[in-house]
């Protein structure tokens, strides 16, 4: 089955799921999975900003860190400064789609906290674009 693409909805949905796992009672808290979902949410938000600025659909299948490189190379249009802000900085550094295979202990709470804040920031930027 082919699914349609709705980056804003996906960004908010994955972020909400991440928040639930991040803030859950300690016995059921899964910050490692929350971290993964924060990255997916941030990717969706960045792709939406990119889509609005360039009408460029290629990055739909790219993930961090490759997505940041592609955005850096093509940031232009009225949202270019926002795109550069999220692609030329330490934004989502350490996050990689391959972390879904990593053991829980390799996903540090410090990284997850940083990704949490960065996901909130880019979703707000997506909503402002």
C-alpha positions as CSV (number, residue, x, y, z in Angstrom):
1,X,0.0,0.0,0.0
2,X,1.3,3.4,-0.9
3,X,1.0,6.1,1.8
4,X,0.6,9.8,1.2
5,X,3.1,12.2,2.7
6,X,2.1,14.8,5.4
7,X,5.3,16.0,6.9
8,X,3.7,18.4,9.5
9,X,1.4,15.8,10.8
10,X,4.2,13.2,10.9
11,X,6.5,15.6,12.7
12,X,3.8,16.4,15.4
13,X,2.8,12.8,15.8
14,X,6.3,11.4,16.3
15,X,7.1,14.3,18.6
16,X,4.0,13.6,20.7
17,X,4.9,9.9,20.9
18,X,8.5,10.8,21.9
19,X,7.2,13.1,24.6
20,X,5.1,10.3,26.0
21,X,8.0,7.9,26.2
22,X,10.4,10.6,27.5
23,X,8.1,11.7,30.3
24,X,6.5,8.3,31.2
25,X,6.7,7.0,34.8
26,X,10.3,5.7,35.4
27,X,9.3,2.0,35.2
28,X,8.0,2.4,31.7
29,X,10.2,5.3,30.5
30,X,12.0,4.7,27.2
31,X,14.2,7.7,26.5
32,X,16.3,5.7,24.0
33,X,13.2,5.2,21.8
34,X,12.1,8.8,22.5
35,X,15.4,10.0,21.1
36,X,14.9,8.0,17.9
37,X,11.4,9.5,17.5
38,X,12.7,13.1,18.2
39,X,15.0,12.6,15.3
40,X,12.2,11.4,13.0
41,X,10.1,14.3,14.0
42,X,12.9,16.8,13.3
43,X,13.5,15.2,9.9
44,X,9.9,15.6,9.0
45,X,9.8,19.2,10.1
46,X,13.0,20.0,8.2
47,X,11.7,18.3,5.1
48,X,8.5,20.4,5.3
49,X,10.5,23.6,5.5
50,X,12.6,22.4,2.5
51,X,9.4,21.5,0.6
52,X,7.9,24.9,1.2
53,X,11.0,26.7,0.2
54,X,12.1,24.8,-2.9
55,X,9.3,22.4,-3.8
56,X,12.1,19.8,-3.9
57,X,11.0,16.3,-3.0
58,X,14.3,14.3,-3.2
59,X,15.0,14.6,0.6
60,X,11.9,12.6,1.4
61,X,14.1,9.5,1.5
62,X,17.2,11.0,3.1
63,X,17.9,10.9,6.9
64,X,20.3,12.7,9.2
65,X,23.2,13.3,8.8
66,X,22.9,13.0,5.0
67,X,19.8,15.1,5.0
68,X,21.7,18.0,6.6
69,X,24.3,17.8,3.8
70,X,21.7,17.9,1.1
71,X,20.0,20.8,2.7
72,X,23.3,22.8,3.0
73,X,23.9,22.3,-0.7
74,X,20.5,23.5,-1.8
75,X,19.3,26.0,0.8
76,X,17.7,28.9,-1.1
77,X,14.5,30.7,-1.4
78,X,12.6,32.6,1.3
79,X,13.3,29.9,4.0
80,X,17.0,29.7,3.2
81,X,18.1,31.2,6.5
82,X,16.0,28.7,8.5
83,X,17.3,25.9,6.4
84,X,20.9,27.0,7.0
85,X,20.3,27.3,10.7
86,X,19.3,23.7,10.9
87,X,21.8,22.3,8.5
88,X,25.0,24.2,9.2
89,X,25.0,23.8,13.0
90,X,25.3,21.0,15.5
91,X,21.6,20.4,15.0
92,X,20.7,16.8,15.7
93,X,24.4,15.8,15.8
94,X,24.8,12.2,16.9
95,X,21.4,11.2,15.7
96,X,21.4,8.6,12.9
97,X,18.6,6.4,11.5
98,X,20.8,3.4,12.2
99,X,20.5,3.9,16.0
100,X,17.2,1.9,15.7
101,X,19.5,-1.2,15.8
102,X,21.7,0.0,18.7
103,X,21.5,-1.3,22.2
104,X,19.7,0.9,24.7
105,X,22.8,1.8,26.6
106,X,24.4,3.5,23.6
107,X,21.7,6.2,23.4
108,X,22.7,8.6,26.2
109,X,20.1,10.7,28.1
110,X,22.3,13.8,27.4
111,X,21.9,13.3,23.7
112,X,18.2,12.6,24.0
113,X,17.7,15.8,26.0
114,X,19.4,17.8,23.3
115,X,17.5,16.2,20.5
116,X,14.2,16.9,22.5
117,X,14.9,20.6,22.5
118,X,16.0,20.7,18.9
119,X,12.9,18.8,17.7
120,X,10.7,21.4,19.6
121,X,12.7,24.2,17.9
122,X,12.4,22.9,14.4
123,X,8.7,22.1,14.7
124,X,8.1,25.7,15.9
125,X,10.1,26.9,12.8
126,X,8.1,24.6,10.6
127,X,4.9,26.1,11.9
128,X,6.2,29.7,11.4
129,X,7.1,29.0,7.7
